[in-house]
């Protein structure tokens, strides 16, 4: 059940594959959170995280993927 925004993006990853990612604010079993949906050339993945889990995941990824930081 949707309760808020839905954002999505299509892009080509480092392997040259087309990828689609969607994130939507939803209630799942009465808990507010975010549903993440990722589809690529070989499979689809969907997962629900609580709002707090989404906030913590965002903070963690922001630290890891700072602008100008090179991947190892």
WOBEL-V671980 format. One record per backbone hydrogen bond with DSSP energy under -1.0 kcal/mol. CO is the residue of the C=O (numbers start at 1). NH is the residue of the N-H. Records with the same first field share a line. If there is no record, write none. Layout:
CO = NH + NH
//
This chain:
1 = 27
5 = 25
7 = 23
9 = 21
11 = 19
13 = 16
17 = 13
19 = 11
20 = 39
21 = 9
22 = 37
23 = 7
24 = 35
25 = 3 + 4
26 = 33
28 = 31
31 = 28
32 = 51
33 = 26
34 = 49
35 = 24
36 = 47
37 = 22
38 = 45
39 = 20
43 = 40
45 = 38
47 = 36
49 = 34
50 = 54
51 = 55
52 = 56
53 = 57
54 = 58
55 = 59
56 = 60
57 = 61
58 = 62
59 = 63
60 = 64
61 = 65
66 = 69
//
